[in-house]
Amino acid sequence: MGISDHLTLAAISLKSLPEQVVNGLLLGSIYALIALGYTMVYGVLKLINFAHGEVYMLGAYIALFVSYLLGFAPGTVAGSDQPAVAVGTIAMIGIVLILIGVAMFVAALKIEKIPDVVKGIGGLLVVIGLLGFIVAKFQPQALNLVMMLVASMTVCALAGVIIERFAYRPMRSHSRIASLITAIGVSLLMQYGGALFLPNSPPPSISEKVNPYRESVTMHIVPGAPELETAVKQAQGPYLETKKAFEAYQARTHESEFSLSKEGEVIHDAAQKAASVYNDAKRKADTSGVSVTVQANRILMLGIVILLMAGLTYLVMYTSAGRAMRAVSHDFDSAALMGINVNSIITFTFVIGSSLAGAGAMMTATFQGTPLTTFYGLLPGVKAFVAAVLGGIGNIPGAVLGGILMGVAETMVVWAGYSDYKDAIAFVILIVVLLFKPGGLLGSSKVEKV
């Protein structure tokens, strides 16, 4: 078999290209979210936090454990997507958090002796309270996801504080190579030490039933034949009805799909038949034009990533904490002489970076349902690090650009039929870019004396 056999484009469907580009953007947004943690820590501390991938892994496990607490543990039959906590209770808690946050924010503005961190905590409570209240009122089925997201971000933020305080801060006065080795040591400790108390074999995964946004959304760029669209609409009603009937039957009888009574088999067969008709009609309609089919949860994931990045941009560019972070990244000593608590700002940077990694881990583990091990964050962490270097390490817009490029490139490799090489493309792109622009796409190429 010659090389020409591998380079044929006959198997590539150009109709699926727009969909693959969208999938690449969605994947790249997660890489960008993780890469922001690397680039923020490096920008402030000039340290590559190689334990960042393991913080990501921890966020995925926290999401798993919270899903267990919400009633989605193995062996339980979760027959409803409704939240385990009463909607009214969440809405009330949201209002209370908003009031407390506003009080703290106003007090920090009026009283000079109150530190700025109180204002930051107040603003955070307002955001969390608003999120809880809005979701409880308009999307109550998403409350389970919100609780998992908040828990993952909180625990990962605490993990970031502990790592910085007990591993990196004592090494700050030593050489950079000592700090680098310490970071690698923390990474290995979390990988192998975590295997002692985290469920690892067989690898667990988050139940798909915790996610109410499992359906796919199809956006037609070039519409297909009208009669095929009509057939899809006609088949959709019976499909949804029989699916709902089977899920209700399972919730009532607690029977699994593989051990059904005669009544259950009749309902299951009807659901399967309706699903087959619907999927066949949908496939014909989709292939007759040019369309993009994306799972609703991935659109939700992209929306959350955009909100988090917008919040980070506002924090860094328009708040006193952000100005302090930029001052510390420029020069430790000068920032300290200006009255900035350098240790607090560095800890705050780890909090932000680690919480973003926790958010990315929760969404990836929940929406993709991948099995979890203590090495879950190894490959995403390496790819996110490559994305940060690709965009320009220490540059926040560069990390976002690098993550998007990484996600699109990886998806394009899979689309072209070379899925075995999708993990290698990250390093190929990195080598090519650094050959021509050593500082990264948006980074500077200044010379440093070490």
Secondary structure, 3 states (H helix, E strand, C coil): CCHHHHCCCCCCCHHHHHHHHHHHHHHHHHHHHHHHHHHHHHHHHCCCCCCHHHHHHHHHHHHHHHHHHHHHCCCCCCCCCCCCCCHHHHHHHHHHHHHHHHHHHHHHHHCCCCCHHHHHHHHHHHHHHHHHHHHHHHCHHHHHHHHHHHHHHHHHHHHHHHHHHHHHHHHCCCCHHHHHHHHHHHHHHHHHHHCCCCCCCCCCCCCHHHCCCCCEEEEEEECCCHHHHHHHHHHHHHHHHHHHHHHHHHHHHCCCCCCCCHHHHHHHHHHHHHHHHHHHHHHHHHHHCEEEEEEHHHHHHHHHHHHHHHHHHHHHHHCHHHHHHHHHHHCHHHHHHCCCCHHHHHHHHHHHHHHHHHHHHHHHHHHHCCCCCCCCCHHHHHHHHHHHHHHCCCCHHHHHHHHHHHHHHHHHHHHCCCHHHCCCHHHHHHHHHHHHCCCCCCCCCCCCCC
